Amino acid sequence: MSDAATPDLIASALREKFTVHALRIEDDSHEHAGHQSAGGGGHYTVVIVADEFAGKRSVARHRLVYDALGSLMQTRIHALAIDAKSPSEA
């Protein structure tokens, strides 16, 4: 289940935590029709370019994104694909 407000909530949480240069959020839930998640959250892809990712490995970047999304990961997001880059990598 996706919710039209969830991408806006994701964007707001990420912009609050990071110095964002570019951000794209895609709702991929339609690609998972019939796949019921226990929590009912949707499937999303986040592409983000932010200063805070400079010098960090992919796993650390993903942890930062998960931390920024906090409770959304438990309630509104079932699956999240992350492409996180520093400005020099974008």
PyMOL Python script that loads the backbone (N, CA, C, O; Angstrom):
from pymol import cmd

cmd.read_pdbstr("""\
ATOM      1  N   MET A   1       0.843  -1.179   0.000  1.00  0.00           N
ATOM      2  CA  MET A   1       0.000   0.000   0.000  1.00  0.00           C
ATOM      3  C   MET A   1       0.887   1.241   0.000  1.00  0.00           C
ATOM      4  O   MET A   1       1.751   1.391   0.864  1.00  0.00           O
ATOM      5  N   SER A   2       0.681   2.099  -0.936  1.00  0.00           N
ATOM      6  CA  SER A   2       1.382   3.382  -0.907  1.00  0.00           C
ATOM      7  C   SER A   2       0.376   4.456  -0.523  1.00  0.00           C
ATOM      8  O   SER A   2      -0.837   4.268  -0.612  1.00  0.00           O
ATOM      9  N   ASP A   3       0.907   5.555  -0.105  1.00  0.00           N
ATOM     10  CA  ASP A   3       0.086   6.667   0.358  1.00  0.00           C
ATOM     11  C   ASP A   3       0.613   7.905  -0.353  1.00  0.00           C
ATOM     12  O   ASP A   3       1.824   8.129  -0.377  1.00  0.00           O
ATOM     13  N   ALA A   4      -0.261   8.706  -0.928  1.00  0.00           N
ATOM     14  CA  ALA A   4       0.169   9.878  -1.698  1.00  0.00           C
ATOM     15  C   ALA A   4       0.996  10.853  -0.863  1.00  0.00           C
ATOM     16  O   ALA A   4       1.822  11.580  -1.414  1.00  0.00           O
ATOM     17  N   ALA A   5       0.793  10.883   0.443  1.00  0.00           N
ATOM     18  CA  ALA A   5       1.522  11.809   1.310  1.00  0.00           C
ATOM     19  C   ALA A   5       2.918  11.310   1.668  1.00  0.00           C
ATOM     20  O   ALA A   5       3.770  12.101   2.072  1.00  0.00           O
ATOM     21  N   THR A   6       3.161  10.014   1.526  1.00  0.00           N
ATOM     22  CA  THR A   6       4.439   9.447   1.972  1.00  0.00           C
ATOM     23  C   THR A   6       5.646  10.051   1.262  1.00  0.00           C
ATOM     24  O   THR A   6       6.619  10.375   1.943  1.00  0.00           O
ATOM     25  N   PRO A   7       5.653  10.223  -0.056  1.00  0.00           N
ATOM     26  CA  PRO A   7       6.827  10.850  -0.682  1.00  0.00           C
ATOM     27  C   PRO A   7       7.124  12.245  -0.121  1.00  0.00           C
ATOM     28  O   PRO A   7       8.288  12.616   0.031  1.00  0.00           O
ATOM     29  N   ASP A   8       6.095  13.005   0.181  1.00  0.00           N
ATOM     30  CA  ASP A   8       6.299  14.336   0.774  1.00  0.00           C
ATOM     31  C   ASP A   8       6.891  14.224   2.172  1.00  0.00           C
ATOM     32  O   ASP A   8       7.753  15.019   2.548  1.00  0.00           O
ATOM     33  N   LEU A   9       6.439  13.253   2.935  1.00  0.00           N
ATOM     34  CA  LEU A   9       6.985  13.035   4.277  1.00  0.00           C
ATOM     35  C   LEU A   9       8.451  12.607   4.212  1.00  0.00           C
ATOM     36  O   LEU A   9       9.269  13.041   5.022  1.00  0.00           O
ATOM     37  N   ILE A  10       8.774  11.749   3.238  1.00  0.00           N
ATOM     38  CA  ILE A  10      10.159  11.314   3.043  1.00  0.00           C
ATOM     39  C   ILE A  10      11.020  12.520   2.691  1.00  0.00           C
ATOM     40  O   ILE A  10      12.085  12.718   3.275  1.00  0.00           O
ATOM     41  N   ALA A  11      10.563  13.319   1.742  1.00  0.00           N
ATOM     42  CA  ALA A  11      11.322  14.506   1.317  1.00  0.00           C
ATOM     43  C   ALA A  11      11.548  15.459   2.478  1.00  0.00           C
ATOM     44  O   ALA A  11      12.653  15.970   2.662  1.00  0.00           O
ATOM     45  N   SER A  12      10.518  15.696   3.251  1.00  0.00           N
ATOM     46  CA  SER A  12      10.623  16.608   4.383  1.00  0.00           C
ATOM     47  C   SER A  12      11.635  16.107   5.405  1.00  0.00           C
ATOM     48  O   SER A  12      12.448  16.887   5.901  1.00  0.00           O
ATOM     49  N   ALA A  13      11.597  14.829   5.722  1.00  0.00           N
ATOM     50  CA  ALA A  13      12.524  14.256   6.699  1.00  0.00           C
ATOM     51  C   ALA A  13      13.965  14.345   6.209  1.00  0.00           C
ATOM     52  O   ALA A  13      14.871  14.646   6.986  1.00  0.00           O
ATOM     53  N   LEU A  14      14.175  14.083   4.918  1.00  0.00           N
ATOM     54  CA  LEU A  14      15.533  14.121   4.371  1.00  0.00           C
ATOM     55  C   LEU A  14      16.053  15.551   4.284  1.00  0.00           C
ATOM     56  O   LEU A  14      17.223  15.801   4.575  1.00  0.00           O
ATOM     57  N   ARG A  15      15.213  16.477   3.894  1.00  0.00           N
ATOM     58  CA  ARG A  15      15.638  17.886   3.808  1.00  0.00           C
ATOM     59  C   ARG A  15      15.928  18.467   5.190  1.00  0.00           C
ATOM     60  O   ARG A  15      16.755  19.368   5.329  1.00  0.00           O
ATOM     61  N   GLU A  16      15.255  17.957   6.195  1.00  0.00           N
ATOM     62  CA  GLU A  16      15.489  18.417   7.561  1.00  0.00           C
ATOM     63  C   GLU A  16      16.855  17.940   8.081  1.00  0.00           C
ATOM     64  O   GLU A  16      17.501  18.633   8.867  1.00  0.00           O
ATOM     65  N   LYS A  17      17.280  16.769   7.641  1.00  0.00           N
ATOM     66  CA  LYS A  17      18.506  16.151   8.159  1.00  0.00           C
ATOM     67  C   LYS A  17      19.747  16.498   7.340  1.00  0.00           C
ATOM     68  O   LYS A  17      20.843  16.609   7.891  1.00  0.00           O
ATOM     69  N   PHE A  18      19.580  16.670   6.028  1.00  0.00           N
ATOM     70  CA  PHE A  18      20.722  16.819   5.132  1.00  0.00           C
ATOM     71  C   PHE A  18      20.725  18.164   4.410  1.00  0.00           C
ATOM     72  O   PHE A  18      19.692  18.823   4.284  1.00  0.00           O
ATOM     73  N   THR A  19      21.912  18.557   3.939  1.00  0.00           N
ATOM     74  CA  THR A  19      22.056  19.687   3.037  1.00  0.00           C
ATOM     75  C   THR A  19      21.887  19.121   1.633  1.00  0.00           C
ATOM     76  O   THR A  19      22.849  18.659   1.018  1.00  0.00           O
ATOM     77  N   VAL A  20      20.667  19.163   1.137  1.00  0.00           N
ATOM     78  CA  VAL A  20      20.295  18.470  -0.098  1.00  0.00           C
ATOM     79  C   VAL A  20      20.572  19.348  -1.319  1.00  0.00           C
ATOM     80  O   VAL A  20      20.145  20.501  -1.383  1.00  0.00           O
ATOM     81  N   HIS A  21      21.290  18.781  -2.278  1.00  0.00           N
ATOM     82  CA  HIS A  21      21.543  19.445  -3.560  1.00  0.00           C
ATOM     83  C   HIS A  21      20.571  18.946  -4.621  1.00  0.00           C
ATOM     84  O   HIS A  21      20.195  19.689  -5.528  1.00  0.00           O
ATOM     85  N   ALA A  22      20.168  17.683  -4.503  1.00  0.00           N
ATOM     86  CA  ALA A  22      19.202  17.100  -5.432  1.00  0.00           C
ATOM     87  C   ALA A  22      18.472  15.985  -4.698  1.00  0.00           C
ATOM     88  O   ALA A  22      19.061  15.280  -3.879  1.00  0.00           O
ATOM     89  N   LEU A  23      17.184  15.831  -4.996  1.00  0.00           N
ATOM     90  CA  LEU A  23      16.388  14.803  -4.344  1.00  0.00           C
ATOM     91  C   LEU A  23      15.281  14.355  -5.283  1.00  0.00           C
ATOM     92  O   LEU A  23      14.551  15.173  -5.843  1.00  0.00           O
ATOM     93  N   ARG A  24      15.170  13.052  -5.446  1.00  0.00           N
ATOM     94  CA  ARG A  24      14.068  12.472  -6.230  1.00  0.00           C
ATOM     95  C   ARG A  24      13.530  11.274  -5.450  1.00  0.00           C
ATOM     96  O   ARG A  24      14.289  10.426  -4.981  1.00  0.00           O
ATOM     97  N   ILE A  25      12.235  11.225  -5.324  1.00  0.00           N
ATOM     98  CA  ILE A  25      11.587  10.117  -4.632  1.00  0.00           C
ATOM     99  C   ILE A  25      10.582   9.509  -5.591  1.00  0.00           C
ATOM    100  O   ILE A  25       9.725  10.202  -6.139  1.00  0.00           O
ATOM    101  N   GLU A  26      10.700   8.203  -5.785  1.00  0.00           N
ATOM    102  CA  GLU A  26       9.799   7.489  -6.684  1.00  0.00           C
ATOM    103  C   GLU A  26       8.988   6.478  -5.885  1.00  0.00           C
ATOM    104  O   GLU A  26       9.530   5.748  -5.055  1.00  0.00           O
ATOM    105  N   ASP A  27       7.697   6.442  -6.140  1.00  0.00           N
ATOM    106  CA  ASP A  27       6.821   5.446  -5.532  1.00  0.00           C
ATOM    107  C   ASP A  27       6.784   4.243  -6.466  1.00  0.00           C
ATOM    108  O   ASP A  27       6.197   4.299  -7.546  1.00  0.00           O
ATOM    109  N   ASP A  28       7.416   3.161  -6.039  1.00  0.00           N
ATOM    110  CA  ASP A  28       7.502   1.941  -6.844  1.00  0.00           C
ATOM    111  C   ASP A  28       6.458   0.905  -6.445  1.00  0.00           C
ATOM    112  O   ASP A  28       6.516  -0.238  -6.898  1.00  0.00           O
ATOM    113  N   SER A  29       5.523   1.286  -5.617  1.00  0.00           N
ATOM    114  CA  SER A  29       4.564   0.335  -5.056  1.00  0.00           C
ATOM    115  C   SER A  29       3.764  -0.390  -6.127  1.00  0.00           C
ATOM    116  O   SER A  29       3.422  -1.561  -5.968  1.00  0.00           O
ATOM    117  N   HIS A  30       3.466   0.308  -7.219  1.00  0.00           N
ATOM    118  CA  HIS A  30       2.677  -0.316  -8.295  1.00  0.00           C
ATOM    119  C   HIS A  30       3.392  -1.523  -8.905  1.00  0.00           C
ATOM    120  O   HIS A  30       2.746  -2.401  -9.477  1.00  0.00           O
ATOM    121  N   GLU A  31       4.707  -1.569  -8.786  1.00  0.00           N
ATOM    122  CA  GLU A  31       5.479  -2.693  -9.317  1.00  0.00           C
ATOM    123  C   GLU A  31       5.398  -3.920  -8.422  1.00  0.00           C
ATOM    124  O   GLU A  31       5.886  -4.992  -8.780  1.00  0.00           O
ATOM    125  N   HIS A  32       4.785  -3.758  -7.268  1.00  0.00           N
ATOM    126  CA  HIS A  32       4.720  -4.842  -6.297  1.00  0.00           C
ATOM    127  C   HIS A  32       3.269  -5.200  -5.968  1.00  0.00           C
ATOM    128  O   HIS A  32       2.961  -5.619  -4.852  1.00  0.00           O
ATOM    129  N   ALA A  33       2.395  -5.031  -6.941  1.00  0.00           N
ATOM    130  CA  ALA A  33       0.981  -5.352  -6.753  1.00  0.00           C
ATOM    131  C   ALA A  33       0.848  -6.804  -6.312  1.00  0.00           C
ATOM    132  O   ALA A  33       1.485  -7.699  -6.867  1.00  0.00           O
ATOM    133  N   GLY A  34       0.017  -7.017  -5.313  1.00  0.00           N
ATOM    134  CA  GLY A  34      -0.188  -8.366  -4.798  1.00  0.00           C
ATOM    135  C   GLY A  34       0.797  -8.754  -3.716  1.00  0.00           C
ATOM    136  O   GLY A  34       0.631  -9.787  -3.067  1.00  0.00           O
ATOM    137  N   HIS A  35       1.820  -7.940  -3.514  1.00  0.00           N
ATOM    138  CA  HIS A  35       2.809  -8.212  -2.466  1.00  0.00           C
ATOM    139  C   HIS A  35       2.379  -7.446  -1.228  1.00  0.00           C
ATOM    140  O   HIS A  35       2.638  -6.248  -1.119  1.00  0.00           O
ATOM    141  N   GLN A  36       1.739  -8.108  -0.315  1.00  0.00           N
ATOM    142  CA  GLN A  36       1.278  -7.484   0.914  1.00  0.00           C
ATOM    143  C   GLN A  36       2.398  -7.481   1.939  1.00  0.00           C
ATOM    144  O   GLN A  36       2.943  -8.532   2.277  1.00  0.00           O
ATOM    145  N   SER A  37       2.733  -6.326   2.421  1.00  0.00           N
ATOM    146  CA  SER A  37       3.708  -6.236   3.500  1.00  0.00           C
ATOM    147  C   SER A  37       2.958  -6.282   4.821  1.00  0.00           C
ATOM    148  O   SER A  37       1.811  -5.844   4.906  1.00  0.00           O
ATOM    149  N   ALA A  38       3.592  -6.803   5.830  1.00  0.00           N
ATOM    150  CA  ALA A  38       2.965  -6.933   7.136  1.00  0.00           C
ATOM    151  C   ALA A  38       2.513  -5.577   7.672  1.00  0.00           C
ATOM    152  O   ALA A  38       1.439  -5.468   8.264  1.00  0.00           O
ATOM    153  N   GLY A  39       3.332  -4.543   7.467  1.00  0.00           N
ATOM    154  CA  GLY A  39       2.997  -3.228   7.989  1.00  0.00           C
ATOM    155  C   GLY A  39       2.181  -2.387   7.034  1.00  0.00           C
ATOM    156  O   GLY A  39       1.689  -1.325   7.415  1.00  0.00           O
ATOM    157  N   GLY A  40       2.025  -2.839   5.791  1.00  0.00           N
ATOM    158  CA  GLY A  40       1.234  -2.112   4.823  1.00  0.00           C
ATOM    159  C   GLY A  40       1.939  -0.961   4.146  1.00  0.00           C
ATOM    160  O   GLY A  40       1.307  -0.235   3.378  1.00  0.00           O
ATOM    161  N   GLY A  41       3.226  -0.761   4.397  1.00  0.00           N
ATOM    162  CA  GLY A  41       3.951   0.345   3.796  1.00  0.00           C
ATOM    163  C   GLY A  41       4.234   0.136   2.326  1.00  0.00           C
ATOM    164  O   GLY A  41       4.096  -0.970   1.802  1.00  0.00           O
ATOM    165  N   GLY A  42       4.633   1.215   1.664  1.00  0.00           N
ATOM    166  CA  GLY A  42       4.907   1.166   0.237  1.00  0.00           C
ATOM    167  C   GLY A  42       6.370   0.918  -0.082  1.00  0.00           C
ATOM    168  O   GLY A  42       7.215   0.825   0.808  1.00  0.00           O
ATOM    169  N   HIS A  43       6.648   0.814  -1.374  1.00  0.00           N
ATOM    170  CA  HIS A  43       7.991   0.599  -1.910  1.00  0.00           C
ATOM    171  C   HIS A  43       8.443   1.895  -2.579  1.00  0.00           C
ATOM    172  O   HIS A  43       7.733   2.442  -3.422  1.00  0.00           O
ATOM    173  N   TYR A  44       9.621   2.382  -2.204  1.00  0.00           N
ATOM    174  CA  TYR A  44      10.096   3.666  -2.700  1.00  0.00           C
ATOM    175  C   TYR A  44      11.566   3.595  -3.104  1.00  0.00           C
ATOM    176  O   TYR A  44      12.334   2.773  -2.604  1.00  0.00           O
ATOM    177  N   THR A  45      11.930   4.486  -4.026  1.00  0.00           N
ATOM    178  CA  THR A  45      13.324   4.705  -4.396  1.00  0.00           C
ATOM    179  C   THR A  45      13.652   6.150  -4.062  1.00  0.00           C
ATOM    180  O   THR A  45      12.898   7.062  -4.400  1.00  0.00           O
ATOM    181  N   VAL A  46      14.794   6.353  -3.391  1.00  0.00           N
ATOM    182  CA  VAL A  46      15.269   7.689  -3.050  1.00  0.00           C
ATOM    183  C   VAL A  46      16.610   7.898  -3.738  1.00  0.00           C
ATOM    184  O   VAL A  46      17.537   7.107  -3.566  1.00  0.00           O
ATOM    185  N   VAL A  47      16.703   8.961  -4.511  1.00  0.00           N
ATOM    186  CA  VAL A  47      17.965   9.393  -5.106  1.00  0.00           C
ATOM    187  C   VAL A  47      18.266  10.742  -4.466  1.00  0.00           C
ATOM    188  O   VAL A  47      17.504  11.697  -4.617  1.00  0.00           O
ATOM    189  N   ILE A  48      19.390  10.809  -3.748  1.00  0.00           N
ATOM    190  CA  ILE A  48      19.702  12.015  -2.989  1.00  0.00           C
ATOM    191  C   ILE A  48      21.175  12.381  -3.146  1.00  0.00           C
ATOM    192  O   ILE A  48      22.055  11.521  -3.107  1.00  0.00           O
ATOM    193  N   VAL A  49      21.418  13.668  -3.323  1.00  0.00           N
ATOM    194  CA  VAL A  49      22.779  14.218  -3.354  1.00  0.00           C
ATOM    195  C   VAL A  49      22.856  15.199  -2.197  1.00  0.00           C
ATOM    196  O   VAL A  49      22.099  16.167  -2.135  1.00  0.00           O
ATOM    197  N   ALA A  50      23.788  14.934  -1.273  1.00  0.00           N
ATOM    198  CA  ALA A  50      23.894  15.783  -0.088  1.00  0.00           C
ATOM    199  C   ALA A  50      25.336  15.851   0.391  1.00  0.00           C
ATOM    200  O   ALA A  50      26.111  14.911   0.220  1.00  0.00           O
ATOM    201  N   ASP A  51      25.676  16.980   0.993  1.00  0.00           N
ATOM    202  CA  ASP A  51      27.025  17.206   1.519  1.00  0.00           C
ATOM    203  C   ASP A  51      27.444  16.141   2.521  1.00  0.00           C
ATOM    204  O   ASP A  51      28.607  15.741   2.551  1.00  0.00           O
ATOM    205  N   GLU A  52      26.515  15.684   3.332  1.00  0.00           N
ATOM    206  CA  GLU A  52      26.823  14.772   4.425  1.00  0.00           C
ATOM    207  C   GLU A  52      27.339  13.402   3.979  1.00  0.00           C
ATOM    208  O   GLU A  52      27.851  12.643   4.802  1.00  0.00           O
ATOM    209  N   PHE A  53      27.212  13.075   2.695  1.00  0.00           N
ATOM    210  CA  PHE A  53      27.666  11.772   2.201  1.00  0.00           C
ATOM    211  C   PHE A  53      29.132  11.767   1.770  1.00  0.00           C
ATOM    212  O   PHE A  53      29.694  10.706   1.499  1.00  0.00           O
ATOM    213  N   ALA A  54      29.746  12.931   1.706  1.00  0.00           N
ATOM    214  CA  ALA A  54      31.154  13.029   1.280  1.00  0.00           C
ATOM    215  C   ALA A  54      32.042  12.223   2.222  1.00  0.00           C
ATOM    216  O   ALA A  54      31.950  12.350   3.443  1.00  0.00           O
ATOM    217  N   GLY A  55      32.898  11.396   1.639  1.00  0.00           N
ATOM    218  CA  GLY A  55      33.855  10.614   2.412  1.00  0.00           C
ATOM    219  C   GLY A  55      33.279   9.402   3.114  1.00  0.00           C
ATOM    220  O   GLY A  55      33.990   8.728   3.859  1.00  0.00           O
ATOM    221  N   LYS A  56      31.997   9.109   2.893  1.00  0.00           N
ATOM    222  CA  LYS A  56      31.378   7.961   3.552  1.00  0.00           C
ATOM    223  C   LYS A  56      31.123   6.837   2.553  1.00  0.00           C
ATOM    224  O   LYS A  56      30.839   7.076   1.379  1.00  0.00           O
ATOM    225  N   ARG A  57      31.230   5.619   3.044  1.00  0.00           N
ATOM    226  CA  ARG A  57      30.929   4.440   2.224  1.00  0.00           C
ATOM    227  C   ARG A  57      29.415   4.268   2.103  1.00  0.00           C
ATOM    228  O   ARG A  57      28.640   4.865   2.850  1.00  0.00           O
ATOM    229  N   SER A  58      29.027   3.445   1.155  1.00  0.00           N
ATOM    230  CA  SER A  58      27.615   3.234   0.858  1.00  0.00           C
ATOM    231  C   SER A  58      26.805   2.807   2.084  1.00  0.00           C
ATOM    232  O   SER A  58      25.710   3.323   2.308  1.00  0.00           O
ATOM    233  N   VAL A  59      27.322   1.884   2.868  1.00  0.00           N
ATOM    234  CA  VAL A  59      26.585   1.392   4.036  1.00  0.00           C
ATOM    235  C   VAL A  59      26.344   2.529   5.030  1.00  0.00           C
ATOM    236  O   VAL A  59      25.251   2.638   5.586  1.00  0.00           O
ATOM    237  N   ALA A  60      27.334   3.363   5.255  1.00  0.00           N
ATOM    238  CA  ALA A  60      27.182   4.496   6.176  1.00  0.00           C
ATOM    239  C   ALA A  60      26.155   5.487   5.640  1.00  0.00           C
ATOM    240  O   ALA A  60      25.371   6.042   6.409  1.00  0.00           O
ATOM    241  N   ARG A  61      26.153   5.709   4.350  1.00  0.00           N
ATOM    242  CA  ARG A  61      25.183   6.615   3.737  1.00  0.00           C
ATOM    243  C   ARG A  61      23.763   6.086   3.925  1.00  0.00           C
ATOM    244  O   ARG A  61      22.848   6.836   4.267  1.00  0.00           O
ATOM    245  N   HIS A  62      23.596   4.795   3.699  1.00  0.00           N
ATOM    246  CA  HIS A  62      22.275   4.187   3.860  1.00  0.00           C
ATOM    247  C   HIS A  62      21.812   4.294   5.304  1.00  0.00           C
ATOM    248  O   HIS A  62      20.642   4.582   5.556  1.00  0.00           O
ATOM    249  N   ARG A  63      22.707   4.068   6.254  1.00  0.00           N
ATOM    250  CA  ARG A  63      22.346   4.200   7.666  1.00  0.00           C
ATOM    251  C   ARG A  63      21.881   5.620   7.980  1.00  0.00           C
ATOM    252  O   ARG A  63      20.911   5.810   8.713  1.00  0.00           O
ATOM    253  N   LEU A  64      22.564   6.600   7.435  1.00  0.00           N
ATOM    254  CA  LEU A  64      22.170   7.995   7.654  1.00  0.00           C
ATOM    255  C   LEU A  64      20.751   8.256   7.129  1.00  0.00           C
ATOM    256  O   LEU A  64      19.950   8.927   7.779  1.00  0.00           O
ATOM    257  N   VAL A  65      20.458   7.714   5.944  1.00  0.00           N
ATOM    258  CA  VAL A  65      19.119   7.886   5.364  1.00  0.00           C
ATOM    259  C   VAL A  65      18.074   7.190   6.228  1.00  0.00           C
ATOM    260  O   VAL A  65      17.039   7.776   6.544  1.00  0.00           O
ATOM    261  N   TYR A  66      18.342   5.933   6.614  1.00  0.00           N
ATOM    262  CA  TYR A  66      17.397   5.205   7.471  1.00  0.00           C
ATOM    263  C   TYR A  66      17.157   5.957   8.781  1.00  0.00           C
ATOM    264  O   TYR A  66      16.018   6.074   9.232  1.00  0.00           O
ATOM    265  N   ASP A  67      18.225   6.463   9.385  1.00  0.00           N
ATOM    266  CA  ASP A  67      18.088   7.220  10.628  1.00  0.00           C
ATOM    267  C   ASP A  67      17.243   8.472  10.425  1.00  0.00           C
ATOM    268  O   ASP A  67      16.409   8.804  11.267  1.00  0.00           O
ATOM    269  N   ALA A  68      17.456   9.165   9.310  1.00  0.00           N
ATOM    270  CA  ALA A  68      16.691  10.381   9.026  1.00  0.00           C
ATOM    271  C   ALA A  68      15.207  10.078   8.852  1.00  0.00           C
ATOM    272  O   ALA A  68      14.357  10.894   9.207  1.00  0.00           O
ATOM    273  N   LEU A  69      14.896   8.905   8.308  1.00  0.00           N
ATOM    274  CA  LEU A  69      13.498   8.556   8.062  1.00  0.00           C
ATOM    275  C   LEU A  69      12.804   8.008   9.306  1.00  0.00           C
ATOM    276  O   LEU A  69      11.576   7.946   9.361  1.00  0.00           O
ATOM    277  N   GLY A  70      13.581   7.619  10.286  1.00  0.00           N
ATOM    278  CA  GLY A  70      13.036   7.214  11.584  1.00  0.00           C
ATOM    279  C   GLY A  70      11.813   6.329  11.516  1.00  0.00           C
ATOM    280  O   GLY A  70      11.849   5.243  10.938  1.00  0.00           O
ATOM    281  N   SER A  71      10.725   6.798  12.113  1.00  0.00           N
ATOM    282  CA  SER A  71       9.513   5.978  12.236  1.00  0.00           C
ATOM    283  C   SER A  71       8.829   5.704  10.902  1.00  0.00           C
ATOM    284  O   SER A  71       8.020   4.781  10.805  1.00  0.00           O
ATOM    285  N   LEU A  72       9.141   6.492   9.868  1.00  0.00           N
ATOM    286  CA  LEU A  72       8.554   6.205   8.546  1.00  0.00           C
ATOM    287  C   LEU A  72       8.959   4.805   8.076  1.00  0.00           C
ATOM    288  O   LEU A  72       8.206   4.133   7.371  1.00  0.00           O
ATOM    289  N   MET A  73      10.165   4.377   8.480  1.00  0.00           N
ATOM    290  CA  MET A  73      10.634   3.044   8.096  1.00  0.00           C
ATOM    291  C   MET A  73       9.814   1.944   8.770  1.00  0.00           C
ATOM    292  O   MET A  73       9.767   0.813   8.287  1.00  0.00           O
ATOM    293  N   GLN A  74       9.179   2.276   9.871  1.00  0.00           N
ATOM    294  CA  GLN A  74       8.376   1.288  10.593  1.00  0.00           C
ATOM    295  C   GLN A  74       6.903   1.338  10.218  1.00  0.00           C
ATOM    296  O   GLN A  74       6.168   0.379  10.454  1.00  0.00           O
ATOM    297  N   THR A  75       6.469   2.450   9.635  1.00  0.00           N
ATOM    298  CA  THR A  75       5.038   2.628   9.415  1.00  0.00           C
ATOM    299  C   THR A  75       4.633   2.777   7.946  1.00  0.00           C
ATOM    300  O   THR A  75       3.695   2.115   7.502  1.00  0.00           O
ATOM    301  N   ARG A  76       5.312   3.620   7.197  1.00  0.00           N
ATOM    302  CA  ARG A  76       4.874   3.954   5.844  1.00  0.00           C
ATOM    303  C   ARG A  76       5.746   3.367   4.743  1.00  0.00           C
ATOM    304  O   ARG A  76       5.347   3.349   3.579  1.00  0.00           O
ATOM    305  N   ILE A  77       6.932   2.887   5.100  1.00  0.00           N
ATOM    306  CA  ILE A  77       7.865   2.369   4.099  1.00  0.00           C
ATOM    307  C   ILE A  77       8.128   0.894   4.371  1.00  0.00           C
ATOM    308  O   ILE A  77       8.606   0.518   5.441  1.00  0.00           O
ATOM    309  N   HIS A  78       7.808   0.076   3.387  1.00  0.00           N
ATOM    310  CA  HIS A  78       8.094  -1.359   3.499  1.00  0.00           C
ATOM    311  C   HIS A  78       9.453  -1.674   2.892  1.00  0.00           C
ATOM    312  O   HIS A  78      10.219  -2.468   3.439  1.00  0.00           O
ATOM    313  N   ALA A  79       9.745  -1.043   1.754  1.00  0.00           N
ATOM    314  CA  ALA A  79      11.013  -1.289   1.054  1.00  0.00           C
ATOM    315  C   ALA A  79      11.536   0.040   0.514  1.00  0.00           C
ATOM    316  O   ALA A  79      10.778   0.884   0.034  1.00  0.00           O
ATOM    317  N   LEU A  80      12.865   0.198   0.610  1.00  0.00           N
ATOM    318  CA  LEU A  80      13.478   1.449   0.181  1.00  0.00           C
ATOM    319  C   LEU A  80      14.774   1.164  -0.561  1.00  0.00           C
ATOM    320  O   LEU A  80      15.686   0.535  -0.026  1.00  0.00           O
ATOM    321  N   ALA A  81      14.843   1.634  -1.798  1.00  0.00           N
ATOM    322  CA  ALA A  81      16.089   1.588  -2.571  1.00  0.00           C
ATOM    323  C   ALA A  81      16.718   2.969  -2.451  1.00  0.00           C
ATOM    324  O   ALA A  81      16.040   3.983  -2.613  1.00  0.00           O
ATOM    325  N   ILE A  82      18.021   3.004  -2.166  1.00  0.00           N
ATOM    326  CA  ILE A  82      18.700   4.282  -1.912  1.00  0.00           C
ATOM    327  C   ILE A  82      19.879   4.450  -2.852  1.00  0.00           C
ATOM    328  O   ILE A  82      20.716   3.557  -2.980  1.00  0.00           O
ATOM    329  N   ASP A  83      19.940   5.598  -3.506  1.00  0.00           N
ATOM    330  CA  ASP A  83      21.106   6.024  -4.287  1.00  0.00           C
ATOM    331  C   ASP A  83      21.542   7.342  -3.675  1.00  0.00           C
ATOM    332  O   ASP A  83      20.969   8.392  -3.963  1.00  0.00           O
ATOM    333  N   ALA A  84      22.577   7.279  -2.817  1.00  0.00           N
ATOM    334  CA  ALA A  84      23.028   8.461  -2.080  1.00  0.00           C
ATOM    335  C   ALA A  84      24.442   8.834  -2.530  1.00  0.00           C
ATOM    336  O   ALA A  84      25.351   8.005  -2.502  1.00  0.00           O
ATOM    337  N   LYS A  85      24.611  10.086  -2.942  1.00  0.00           N
ATOM    338  CA  LYS A  85      25.901  10.564  -3.448  1.00  0.00           C
ATOM    339  C   LYS A  85      26.255  11.904  -2.833  1.00  0.00           C
ATOM    340  O   LYS A  85      25.390  12.659  -2.390  1.00  0.00           O
ATOM    341  N   SER A  86      27.540  12.174  -2.821  1.00  0.00           N
ATOM    342  CA  SER A  86      27.999  13.500  -2.434  1.00  0.00           C
ATOM    343  C   SER A  86      27.938  14.395  -3.678  1.00  0.00           C
ATOM    344  O   SER A  86      27.862  13.875  -4.791  1.00  0.00           O
ATOM    345  N   PRO A  87      27.969  15.711  -3.524  1.00  0.00           N
ATOM    346  CA  PRO A  87      27.910  16.598  -4.685  1.00  0.00           C
ATOM    347  C   PRO A  87      29.027  16.344  -5.703  1.00  0.00           C
ATOM    348  O   PRO A  87      28.805  16.475  -6.906  1.00  0.00           O
ATOM    349  N   SER A  88      30.219  15.985  -5.233  1.00  0.00           N
ATOM    350  CA  SER A  88      31.318  15.736  -6.166  1.00  0.00           C
ATOM    351  C   SER A  88      31.136  14.464  -6.981  1.00  0.00           C
ATOM    352  O   SER A  88      31.781  14.300  -8.016  1.00  0.00           O
ATOM    353  N   GLU A  89      30.276  13.570  -6.537  1.00  0.00           N
ATOM    354  CA  GLU A  89      29.999  12.316  -7.248  1.00  0.00           C
ATOM    355  C   GLU A  89      28.814  12.442  -8.209  1.00  0.00           C
ATOM    356  O   GLU A  89      28.641  11.618  -9.107  1.00  0.00           O
ATOM    357  N   ALA A  90      28.023  13.457  -8.013  1.00  0.00           N
ATOM    358  CA  ALA A  90      26.792  13.593  -8.806  1.00  0.00           C
ATOM    359  C   ALA A  90      27.067  14.094 -10.210  1.00  0.00           C
ATOM    360  O   ALA A  90      26.137  14.261 -10.999  1.00  0.00           O
TER     361      ALA A  90
END
""", "prot")
cmd.dss("prot")
cmd.show_as("cartoon", "prot")
cmd.util.cbc("prot")
cmd.orient("prot")
